[in-house]
Amino acid sequence: METKQVAIGQAFSYGWTELKKNFWYFVGLAVIVIIIEGIGSGPKDGRAYFNFLGIFLSAWMTSGYTKIILDYYGGTKRELTDVFTQFAYFWRVLGASILIGLIVMLGFIALIIPGIYFGLRFMFTVPLIIDKNLDIGEAMKQSTELTKGIKGSLFLFALGMIGAMILGAICLGVGVFIAMPVVWLAFIYIYKNLQPSAVPAASAPTGTVKQ
């Protein structure tokens, strides 16, 4: 029985509203992330090298944009260049991404459903690492607690995020630059509102503060 609320509609509404308030800021963030992560895809030859590089670049960008979105939710609008500077979390985010990726992959190999289960169970590991400065094990443990009893709703939310990205890709590809920030903002909205002492999002910041 679900005891916590996963406000899917409110999360996407928050993401869309904040995107409209700071449109070029969030689109710019998405452009940076897509370009940097795109480097890891590389040409067809040398695929193994570029796949390896892609894992590092993805963890680097994930650390950056997650920190930016977390702080934005709390009322601090960071400089876009801060997406490059969150090295304090990089190795933990990289390690968590690889570990959880392996767990989910093994789950999918088993019977698919275990892969979905573990993906939902550990979906908040990265924001917990960055938000609370946790190690990987503790972040996975707290993510397990946050998602307990609400995996059905989180599955629907995950489908919503996938759907938003597909719609963005359909719109000549450029819609991804809009869909991506909405998904990021909605994800952090859900994460923050599942916290035991959840507080509403701060009013959208109007200036940039580099810390």
N, C-alpha and C positions, 0 to 999 in steps of 0.2 A: 504494500500500500504506500503510495507516494505521500510524503509528509512535507516536502519542499516544493515550491512553485517554480516552474521553468516558464517564465513569461516570454514565450517565443515571439508573439506579435509585438509586445512592447520592446523587445530587444532589437528587432529589425526597424521598428519605428524610431528608436533612439539612434540607430546607426544612420538611417536616412536623413533624419533631422540634423544631426551633427555634420554630416557630409555637406548638406546644403549651406550650413552656416560657415563652413571653412572649406569650400569646394576645392580650390586650387591647392590648398595645403595638403589635403588628403590625397588628391589625385597625384600631386608631386611625390608624395611618399610612396604611392603605389608604383609610379614610374621608376623611381630609384630601385625599389625592391625587385621589380620584374627585370630590369636591365642587369642588375648584379647577379641575380639568381640565374638569368639566362646565359651568363658566361659559362656556367657549369654544364650547360647542355652540350656545347661545343659541336664540332663537325662530326660526321659519321666515323671517320677514322680517329683513332685515339680515344675511343669511347670509354674504356676503363679508366683512363686518366681523368677525363672530364666528369665521369660519374663520381669519382672520388673527390674531385674539386667541388662538384656541386653540393655534396653533403656539407662541406665546410662553409661554403658561401650561404647555403640555406640556414645553417645554424647561426651564422653571423648576422644575417638580415632578420631572422626570427627574434634574436636577442634585442636588436635595435627597434624594430617596429612594435614589438610587444611592450617594451619599456615606454615608448612614446604614447601608445594607446592607453596604457595603465595610468600614466601621469595625466594625460588629457582627461580621462574620466574623473581624476581627482582634482582637476581644475588648473593644471599646469600645462601650457602649450609649449612644447620644446621646439628647438630649432630642428629643421629636417636633417641637418648634418649629424645630429645626435644618433641617428640610425646607425652610424658607422663606429660609434665610440663605446658601446656597451660590452667591453671585453671582460668585465668582471663576471659576467654570466656565461660567456661563450662556451667554455669547456663543459660546464654542467648542462647547458642546453644541447650541445653536441652529443654528450654522453647519453642524456635522457632520450634524445631523438633516435639514436642508434639502438639503445636498449628496448625502448617501447616499439620501435619499428620491427625489431626481431621478434618480440613477443606477439605482436599483432600478426606478423607474417606466418609464424608457426601456428597461430590460432586459425588463420584462413586455410592453411594447408590441412589442418585437422578436419574441421567441419564447417568452415566459414563463420558460423555463429560465434564460436569462441573468439575469433579475430575481431568481430564487431564488439563483443562484450569487453575485451581488453582495451580496444580503442576508446570506447566510451569511459571505461573505468579510469584510465590515465589521461584523459583529454585535457585536464587542467594542470598537469605536471609542470609544463613550461611557465605559465603565468605565475604559479606558486613559487617556482625557483626565483623568478625575477621580482615579484611583488613582495615576497617575504624573505628573500635571500636564503632559501633552504638548499640543503644538499639534495641529490637526486632521490635517495631512498625516502627521506622525509616528505619530499614533494609528492612522490608517488603514493605514499601512505595517506597524506591529506587529500589528494585527489580522489582516492578510494572512498574516503569518508564523505566528501562533497557530493559524489555521484551516487551514493548508496540510496537505493529506493526510487531513483528518478531516471533510470537508464532508458526507459521507454520514451519519456519526454525528450531526453537528450538525443535520442536517435532521430526523433522527428525534427529537432533543431538542426542536427547534422545534415539531414536531408534538405532542409531549408537552405543551409549554407551552400551545399552542393548545387542546388537548384539556382541560387542567385549567381553563382559563378558560371553555370552553363548558360543562363540567360545573358550574362555579360559577354560571354564568348560568341554567342549567336549574333549579337549586335555589332557585326563587322569586326569583332575582336576588341574594339576600343571600349566597349562596355565593361570589360574586365577592370579597367582603371577606376571605374565607379563601383562595381560590385565588390571588389576586394576590400576597400576601406569600410564599406557597410558591413561586410562579414566580420572584419576585425573588431569594429566597434560593438556589433551585436554580441560577439563571443565574449568580450570583456564585460559587457553589461550582464550577461548571464553569470559569468564567473563571480563578479562582485556581488550580485544579488543572491548568490547561494552561500555567501560567507555568513557565519553565525551572527556577526554584528554588522550586517549589511547596512550601508548608508546610501541615500540617493546620489546619483551622479551630480557633480558640481556643475554650476552654470558654465556654459561654454566659455573658455578663456579667450580673451580678445588680443592679448599680446603674446610675445614669445619670451620665454625665460630659459636660458641655457644654464644648466647646473653641472 
